Amino acid sequence: MKIIYLFVCLFSLSNCNYAMDKYKWLPTECAPKNYPVRILKGDLIYENGESIFIPDNRIVNNGWGEIGSTLLVGDEIKPIPHKLTITWFSYTEDKFYQGNFDLPYDKITTLFKNGFVRLDNNAHVTYDRIVIGLAPGGVVTIWLNGSGASTEVIQLKANETEIEWSSVNKNPSITRKQYIETNLKYELSPDTLIALKKYGIPFGLWENKYRSTYHWKPILIGHAIPTNFSISYFDGESEYIRYNGEEQVTQNKKVVPKSLKLHYSNDLRKKYLILASFDEEEIFASFAKLSEAANQELKLQIEINSSDQSVKFFLKNDKNFLELLKCDTKIYSE
């Protein structure tokens, strides 16, 4: 009887833990803008062998780390996946890739369990998407995304493979070359096609350059009281920033910022929203130039002029500064 009772208790605890590791999430996909792919088959596999499929058989060209297709598949509350299997075609490379990966289950579970605090309403929330990103060279990146935040889970590398071309195009009257060229002309601008032909694919961009880190922090100059501040990064991550003024401590190195969203009120209590997107070439060159000194901390200075509600951006170290002149900025009154 004692043995049976112990077995029942252990079984109950096991079921309890399994239920606790279920969350409300959906799978989605992405690829870097201008480097379209087609997922032929992709599955996130649970510990018990069951799986949920990743949206497939459509061209993906929506941006690195962005949410793609949203299909209401599977149960609303799902377990954390243990594995990923995926096969896709890369249009710009004319190559197939295939990967079969173990996922960091404990890390994903911890991220879902801990969640984060939205600074606009101080609500404690968690993620609701698992994003699968596919880039040239067989790069696979997985993020958790939700409520304005995105966190990288892991980056992986798939292998080139050979797949029957009919799995992409079943019309034998259209050659493989014609099919690829037609789709690239439809997906990419003429200027982008010319640049791709001239310079080729920037292999290493998504696994190296976009993930390079620096000691830096944002600072605000002017009569602005931030009410909601978030930053998106070139590596596909994004986060809320709890701004503490000039004394804010850079706890960890961060990658280069891609864009920011800043809700603030001025000294007259009028509310505004700043949306800013940084020019990729300019901001990477600025970070590289000003961080040449070892362990040099940088400041992304946001100067807000209260009289005309204009904004300027500067990158600074202890001795020098560079104005970011190519930043696309919009300010809205709220």
Secondary structure as GFF3:
##gff-version 3
##sequence-region A 1 334
A	DSSP	alpha_helix	2	20	.	.	.	ID=ss1
A	DSSP	beta_strand	22	24	.	.	.	ID=ss2
A	DSSP	beta_strand	26	30	.	.	.	ID=ss3
A	DSSP	beta_strand	37	45	.	.	.	ID=ss4
A	DSSP	beta_strand	51	53	.	.	.	ID=ss5
A	DSSP	beta_strand	59	60	.	.	.	ID=ss6
A	DSSP	beta_strand	77	79	.	.	.	ID=ss7
A	DSSP	beta_strand	83	90	.	.	.	ID=ss8
A	DSSP	beta_strand	95	102	.	.	.	ID=ss9
A	DSSP	alpha_helix	105	114	.	.	.	ID=ss10
A	DSSP	beta_strand	116	117	.	.	.	ID=ss11
A	DSSP	beta_strand	124	125	.	.	.	ID=ss12
A	DSSP	beta_strand	129	135	.	.	.	ID=ss13
A	DSSP	beta_strand	139	146	.	.	.	ID=ss14
A	DSSP	beta_strand	149	157	.	.	.	ID=ss15
A	DSSP	beta_strand	159	161	.	.	.	ID=ss16
A	DSSP	three_ten_helix	165	167	.	.	.	ID=ss17
A	DSSP	alpha_helix	176	187	.	.	.	ID=ss18
A	DSSP	alpha_helix	190	199	.	.	.	ID=ss19
A	DSSP	three_ten_helix	209	211	.	.	.	ID=ss20
A	DSSP	beta_strand	213	214	.	.	.	ID=ss21
A	DSSP	beta_strand	216	221	.	.	.	ID=ss22
A	DSSP	beta_strand	225	233	.	.	.	ID=ss23
A	DSSP	beta_strand	238	240	.	.	.	ID=ss24
A	DSSP	three_ten_helix	245	247	.	.	.	ID=ss25
A	DSSP	beta_strand	254	255	.	.	.	ID=ss26
A	DSSP	beta_strand	257	265	.	.	.	ID=ss27
A	DSSP	beta_strand	271	277	.	.	.	ID=ss28
A	DSSP	alpha_helix	280	290	.	.	.	ID=ss29
A	DSSP	beta_strand	298	305	.	.	.	ID=ss30
A	DSSP	beta_strand	310	316	.	.	.	ID=ss31
A	DSSP	beta_strand	321	323	.	.	.	ID=ss32
A	DSSP	beta_strand	328	333	.	.	.	ID=ss33
###
